[in-house]
Amino acid sequence: MSQFPGSATPSRRGFLLGSAALGASAAATTYAVPATAAATAATDASADLVLTGARGLRSGPITGHHFSMVGVTWRGGPATARLRVRTRSHGEWTGWRALRPLHDGPDGGGEGRPGLRATEPLWTGDCDAIDVRGADGIEAATLSLIAPGRDPVLVDPAARYERVEPGDRSERKKKAPQPDIVRRRAWGANEKWRNGGPWFNRTIQQVHVHHTVNSNDYAPEDVPALLRGIYRYHTKSLGWSDVGYNFLVDRFGGIWQGRAGGSSLPVLGAHTLGFNSTSTGIAVIGNFEEVRPERAVISSIVRLAAWKLDMYRRTPAGLAGVYSQGSDKFPSGQKVRLPVIDGHRDTNDTACPGAHLYAALPRIRERTQKRVDKFGPQQG
């Protein structure tokens, strides 16, 4: 996929053969989630509506659709736009809310639709009407009204989490253990929406930390639907092969598998433009420009980062020399020294992962390093 060191390869077999057994898992929050993707709604009730208006989008109230998440995509005109929406739920309209510009994405020449501009998806909760206001210069845009479907009853609670191979005692002492990770089929991922992949990196040098910018007030029971909404937006609206993030962490500390391919493998994501091929991406569900991350969120990032980085004997508190595949901050081919655990803003022109979560990264690096050291010294 690239001439630069650490580029991705489509081969899964090499990672499955001879893979090390993983350690025991840690406790996590309990959620009511679907047992299988097949148990979710058989049809996608979402709607993609074309809006027009050369002097700015002014839709007026749009009714006739039930949805819980919205996003806007367009071609031509400005790369970012000041788009606002208000939504109606149970007869009451919200105030106007901004749709943030999308900065996540696959590396150039990979998956997705070239030239497409987009906002981040916004979680609205159950709504039945929407009004849109937009910026000058957008002649036509597609409004995605995403209906994530209902959660069926979880039949087998033991099927919620990924299976952790027990390994032997000596192996468990050598590497940081795998935390509990809610598997894709438990949050209801419809695997028919995937288009290609998974693809795999040759190694993992970094963990990139993100926030999803879409909600700070969701309940634990909202999380599976929220994930399905993000997944639908990434695949159907943006044309990516799968959800962009490797992992997602909710505001209660739950860890969820994002992109398919195997959590223990170096799956190529679509989260950090120009730097996906040597990294894994963790997105915290929320807007951390507005709120501080809870302790449970920090702890989950630490456990997940320690596990992924220790597989490759990385130093979480150190720096990594990586090659850019081309971002809006570093041109393709430039070698950059970045923190092993960094924020999205370190690689791209964005505020992600939000001021409050970014300020927590030094503490996350320190705690991750201590956790890795606890399970054995770095080698080589």
C-alpha positions as CSV (number, residue, x, y, z in Angstrom):
1,M,0.0,0.0,0.0
2,S,3.0,2.3,0.4
3,Q,6.7,2.4,-0.2
4,F,7.3,3.7,3.3
5,P,8.3,1.6,6.3
6,G,5.4,0.1,8.2
7,S,3.0,0.1,5.4
8,A,-0.1,-2.1,5.4
9,T,-0.5,-5.5,3.8
10,P,-3.8,-7.3,2.9
11,S,-2.5,-10.6,4.3
12,R,-4.3,-11.9,7.4
13,R,-2.7,-15.4,7.5
14,G,0.6,-14.2,8.7
15,F,-0.9,-12.7,11.8
16,L,-3.1,-15.7,12.6
17,L,-0.2,-18.1,12.4
18,G,2.0,-18.2,15.5
19,S,0.1,-15.4,17.2
20,A,0.9,-15.1,20.9
21,A,-1.7,-16.1,23.5
22,L,-3.2,-13.1,25.3
23,G,-3.7,-12.4,29.0
24,A,-6.7,-12.4,31.2
25,S,-9.3,-9.7,30.8
26,A,-10.4,-7.0,33.1
27,A,-13.9,-6.1,34.4
28,A,-16.1,-3.7,32.4
29,T,-19.5,-2.1,32.5
30,T,-22.5,-4.3,31.6
31,Y,-24.7,-3.2,28.7
32,A,-27.9,-4.5,27.1
33,V,-26.7,-5.2,23.6
34,P,-27.8,-7.5,20.7
35,A,-26.5,-11.0,20.5
36,T,-25.8,-11.0,16.8
37,A,-25.8,-8.7,13.8
38,A,-28.5,-10.9,12.2
39,A,-30.7,-10.0,15.2
40,T,-30.8,-6.3,14.2
41,A,-33.3,-4.9,11.8
42,A,-33.2,-6.7,8.4
43,T,-33.7,-3.5,6.5
44,D,-32.0,-0.1,6.9
45,A,-34.6,2.5,7.7
46,S,-32.2,5.4,7.3
47,A,-32.8,8.1,4.7
48,D,-30.3,10.1,2.6
49,L,-31.9,13.3,1.3
50,V,-30.5,15.7,-1.2
51,L,-30.7,19.4,-0.2
52,T,-30.0,22.3,-2.6
53,G,-29.4,26.0,-2.2
54,A,-26.5,27.9,-3.7
55,R,-26.8,30.7,-1.1
56,G,-26.7,28.3,1.8
57,L,-28.9,25.4,2.8
58,R,-32.2,26.3,4.4
59,S,-34.3,23.3,4.4
60,G,-37.3,24.2,6.6
61,P,-38.6,21.4,8.8
62,I,-38.2,18.0,7.3
63,T,-40.7,15.4,8.6
64,G,-41.7,11.8,7.8
65,H,-38.5,10.2,9.0
66,H,-37.5,8.7,12.4
67,F,-33.8,8.9,13.1
68,S,-31.2,9.1,16.0
69,M,-28.1,10.4,14.2
70,V,-27.5,13.0,11.4
71,G,-24.6,14.0,9.2
72,V,-24.1,15.9,6.0
73,T,-21.9,15.2,2.9
74,W,-21.2,17.3,-0.2
75,R,-18.9,17.9,-3.2
76,G,-17.4,21.1,-4.4
77,G,-17.5,24.4,-2.6
78,P,-15.8,24.9,0.8
79,A,-13.8,22.0,2.4
80,T,-15.6,22.8,5.7
81,A,-18.9,24.5,6.3
82,R,-20.8,26.1,9.2
83,L,-23.8,23.7,9.2
84,R,-26.4,23.8,12.0
85,V,-29.3,21.6,12.7
86,R,-32.2,21.5,15.1
87,T,-34.3,18.4,15.7
88,R,-37.7,17.6,17.1
89,S,-38.4,14.9,19.7
90,H,-41.8,14.3,21.3
91,G,-43.1,17.5,19.9
92,E,-40.3,19.7,21.2
93,W,-37.6,21.4,19.1
94,T,-34.0,21.6,20.3
95,G,-31.9,24.7,19.9
96,W,-29.5,25.0,16.9
97,R,-26.5,22.7,17.1
98,A,-23.3,22.9,15.0
99,L,-22.2,19.9,12.8
100,R,-18.5,19.7,13.2
101,P,-16.3,19.1,10.2
102,L,-14.9,15.6,9.6
103,H,-11.2,15.2,9.9
104,D,-10.9,11.5,10.4
105,G,-10.3,9.4,7.3
106,P,-8.4,6.7,5.4
107,D,-5.0,7.4,3.9
108,G,-4.9,8.8,0.3
109,G,-5.6,6.4,-2.5
110,G,-7.4,3.9,-0.2
111,E,-11.0,3.4,0.6
112,G,-13.7,6.1,0.4
113,R,-15.0,8.5,-2.2
114,P,-12.4,11.0,-3.5
115,G,-13.4,14.7,-3.2
116,L,-16.3,14.0,-0.7
117,R,-16.6,16.6,2.1
118,A,-18.4,15.7,5.3
119,T,-19.4,16.6,8.8
120,E,-19.0,14.4,11.8
121,P,-22.2,12.5,12.6
122,L,-24.3,14.0,15.4
123,W,-26.2,11.8,17.9
124,T,-29.7,13.3,18.4
125,G,-31.6,10.6,20.1
126,D,-35.0,9.5,18.8
127,C,-36.3,12.3,16.6
128,D,-39.0,12.7,13.9
129,A,-38.1,16.1,12.3
130,I,-35.1,18.2,11.4
131,D,-34.3,21.7,10.2
132,V,-30.9,22.5,8.5
133,R,-29.1,25.7,8.0
134,G,-25.9,25.9,6.0
135,A,-23.1,28.1,4.7
136,D,-22.8,29.8,1.3
137,G,-21.0,27.9,-1.4
138,I,-22.6,24.5,-1.0
139,E,-24.9,24.0,-4.0
140,A,-26.1,20.6,-3.0
141,A,-25.6,18.3,0.0
142,T,-26.8,15.0,1.2
143,L,-28.4,14.9,4.6
144,S,-28.2,11.4,6.2
145,L,-30.9,10.7,8.7
146,I,-29.7,7.5,10.4
147,A,-32.0,5.1,12.1
148,P,-29.8,2.6,13.9
149,G,-32.5,0.0,14.5
150,R,-33.6,-1.6,17.8
151,D,-31.5,-3.8,20.1
152,P,-32.8,-7.3,20.4
153,V,-32.4,-9.1,23.8
154,L,-29.0,-10.5,24.5
155,V,-29.4,-14.3,24.6
156,D,-26.0,-15.3,25.9
157,P,-24.3,-12.8,28.1
158,A,-21.0,-14.7,27.7
159,A,-21.0,-13.9,24.0
160,R,-20.7,-10.1,24.7
161,Y,-17.0,-10.0,25.0
162,E,-14.2,-11.2,22.7
163,R,-12.7,-14.5,23.8
164,V,-9.3,-14.2,25.4
165,E,-6.9,-17.0,25.0
166,P,-5.6,-18.0,28.5
167,G,-2.0,-18.6,27.5
168,D,0.5,-19.9,30.0
169,R,1.7,-18.2,33.2
170,S,5.1,-17.1,31.7
171,E,3.4,-15.5,28.8
172,R,0.9,-13.6,30.9
173,K,3.8,-12.1,33.0
174,K,5.6,-10.9,29.9
175,K,2.9,-8.7,28.3
176,A,0.1,-6.4,29.4
177,P,-3.2,-8.3,29.4
178,Q,-6.1,-7.8,27.0
179,P,-9.0,-5.8,28.5
180,D,-12.6,-6.8,28.1
181,I,-13.7,-5.7,24.6
182,V,-17.3,-5.8,23.4
183,R,-17.3,-7.6,20.1
184,R,-18.9,-6.4,16.9
185,R,-21.7,-8.8,16.7
186,A,-22.7,-7.8,20.3
187,W,-23.3,-4.2,19.3
188,G,-25.1,-5.3,16.1
189,A,-22.7,-4.6,13.3
190,N,-24.3,-5.6,10.0
191,E,-21.4,-7.3,8.2
192,K,-23.1,-6.8,4.9
193,W,-22.4,-3.1,5.0
194,R,-18.6,-3.8,4.9
195,N,-17.0,-3.3,1.5
196,G,-13.6,-4.8,1.2
197,G,-10.9,-5.5,3.8
198,P,-9.9,-5.9,6.4
199,W,-6.3,-5.0,5.6
200,F,-3.4,-5.2,8.0
201,N,-0.4,-3.1,9.0
202,R,3.0,-4.7,9.4
203,T,3.4,-3.3,12.9
204,I,2.0,-0.9,15.4
205,Q,4.1,2.1,16.4
206,Q,1.5,4.4,17.8
207,V,-1.9,4.8,19.4
208,H,-3.9,7.8,18.1
209,V,-6.6,9.1,20.5
210,H,-9.7,10.7,19.1
211,H,-13.1,11.9,20.2
212,T,-16.3,11.4,18.1
213,V,-17.7,14.9,18.9
214,N,-21.3,13.7,18.7
215,S,-22.8,13.5,22.2
216,N,-22.0,13.8,25.9
217,D,-25.4,12.9,27.4
218,Y,-26.1,9.4,26.0
219,A,-27.1,6.6,28.4
220,P,-25.4,3.2,28.6
221,E,-28.2,1.6,26.7
222,D,-27.7,4.1,23.8
223,V,-24.2,2.9,23.1
224,P,-24.9,0.0,20.7
225,A,-27.2,2.1,18.6
226,L,-24.7,5.0,18.6
227,L,-22.0,2.6,17.3
228,R,-24.4,1.3,14.6
229,G,-25.1,4.9,13.6
230,I,-21.4,5.7,13.2
231,Y,-20.8,2.5,11.3
232,R,-23.7,3.3,8.9
233,Y,-22.4,6.8,8.3
234,H,-18.8,5.7,7.7
235,T,-19.8,2.9,5.3
236,K,-23.0,4.2,3.5
237,S,-22.5,8.0,3.6
238,L,-18.6,8.2,3.4
239,G,-18.0,5.0,1.4
240,W,-15.4,3.6,3.7
241,S,-15.0,-0.1,3.9
242,D,-15.9,-0.3,7.6
243,V,-16.1,1.9,10.7
244,G,-13.0,4.0,10.7
245,Y,-11.9,3.5,14.3
246,N,-10.2,0.3,15.6
247,F,-11.7,0.7,19.0
248,L,-14.3,3.0,20.7
249,V,-14.5,3.8,24.4
250,D,-17.8,5.1,25.8
251,R,-18.1,7.7,28.6
252,F,-18.7,4.9,31.1
253,G,-15.4,3.2,30.3
254,G,-16.7,0.4,28.1
255,I,-14.4,-0.7,25.3
256,W,-15.9,-1.7,22.0
257,Q,-14.4,-3.3,18.9
258,G,-14.7,-1.0,15.9
259,R,-13.2,-2.1,12.6
260,A,-13.4,-5.8,11.8
261,G,-10.3,-8.1,11.4
262,G,-9.5,-9.1,15.0
263,S,-8.7,-6.8,17.9
264,S,-5.4,-8.6,18.6
265,L,-4.2,-8.0,15.0
266,P,-2.8,-4.8,13.5
267,V,-5.9,-3.9,11.5
268,L,-5.5,-0.9,9.2
269,G,-8.0,1.8,10.2
270,A,-9.4,5.0,8.7
271,H,-9.0,7.3,11.6
272,T,-5.9,9.4,11.2
273,L,-5.2,10.7,7.7
274,G,-1.7,10.0,6.7
275,F,-0.8,7.9,9.7
276,N,-3.1,4.9,9.7
277,S,-0.5,2.4,8.4
278,T,1.6,2.3,11.6
279,S,-1.0,2.8,14.2
280,T,-4.3,1.8,15.9
281,G,-7.0,4.3,16.6
282,I,-9.0,4.7,19.8
283,A,-12.1,7.1,19.7
284,V,-13.8,8.1,22.9
285,I,-17.5,8.7,22.3
286,G,-18.2,12.3,23.3
287,N,-17.1,15.9,22.8
288,F,-14.1,16.7,25.0
289,E,-14.0,20.3,24.0
290,E,-16.9,20.6,26.3
291,V,-16.4,18.1,29.2
292,R,-13.5,16.4,31.0
293,P,-13.1,12.6,30.5
294,E,-14.2,10.5,33.4
295,R,-11.7,8.3,35.3
296,A,-13.2,5.2,33.8
297,V,-12.5,6.6,30.3
298,I,-8.8,7.3,31.2
299,S,-8.4,3.8,32.7
300,S,-9.9,2.1,29.6
301,I,-7.6,4.0,27.3
302,V,-4.6,3.0,29.5
303,R,-5.5,-0.7,29.5
304,L,-6.2,-0.8,25.8
305,A,-3.1,1.2,24.8
306,A,-0.9,-0.9,27.1
307,W,-2.1,-4.2,25.6
308,K,-1.7,-3.0,22.0
309,L,1.7,-1.4,22.4
310,D,3.2,-4.1,24.5
311,M,2.5,-6.6,21.8
312,Y,5.1,-4.7,19.7
313,R,7.4,-3.8,22.7
314,R,6.8,-0.1,22.2
315,T,7.5,2.5,24.9
316,P,4.2,4.3,25.7
317,A,5.9,7.3,27.2
318,G,8.4,7.7,24.4
319,L,8.5,9.0,20.8
320,A,8.1,7.2,17.5
321,G,9.7,8.0,14.1
322,V,6.9,7.5,11.5
323,Y,6.4,8.4,7.8
324,S,3.5,10.5,6.8
325,Q,1.3,9.1,4.0
326,G,0.1,12.6,3.4
327,S,-2.0,14.7,5.8
328,D,-3.0,18.4,6.0
329,K,-0.1,18.9,8.5
330,F,2.7,16.7,7.1
331,P,3.3,16.0,3.4
332,S,3.6,12.5,2.1
333,G,7.0,11.0,2.7
334,Q,8.0,13.2,5.6
335,K,9.4,11.4,8.6
336,V,8.0,12.8,11.8
337,R,8.8,12.2,15.5
338,L,5.6,11.9,17.5
339,P,4.5,10.7,20.9
340,V,3.8,7.0,20.9
341,I,0.4,7.9,22.3
342,D,-0.7,11.1,20.7
343,G,-3.8,13.0,19.9
344,H,-5.3,13.4,16.5
345,R,-4.3,17.1,16.4
346,D,-0.6,16.0,16.5
347,T,-1.0,14.6,13.0
348,N,-3.8,16.7,11.4
349,D,-5.2,20.2,11.4
350,T,-8.0,19.5,13.9
351,A,-9.0,20.1,17.5
352,C,-9.5,16.4,18.1
353,P,-9.5,14.8,20.6
354,G,-10.8,18.0,22.3
355,A,-8.9,20.2,24.7
356,H,-9.8,18.3,27.9
357,L,-8.9,14.8,26.6
358,Y,-5.7,16.1,24.9
359,A,-4.7,17.6,28.3
360,A,-5.1,14.2,29.8
361,L,-2.6,12.5,27.4
362,P,0.5,13.1,29.5
363,R,-1.2,11.2,32.4
364,I,-2.4,8.5,30.0
365,R,1.2,8.0,28.7
366,E,2.6,7.8,32.3
367,R,0.0,5.3,33.4
368,T,0.3,3.2,30.3
369,Q,4.1,3.0,30.7
370,K,3.7,1.9,34.3
371,R,1.2,-0.8,33.3
372,V,3.6,-2.1,30.6
373,D,6.5,-2.0,33.0
374,K,4.4,-4.0,35.6
375,F,4.2,-6.9,33.2
376,G,7.8,-7.0,32.2
377,P,10.7,-4.8,31.0
378,Q,10.9,-3.5,27.5
379,Q,13.0,-5.7,25.2
380,G,15.0,-4.5,22.2
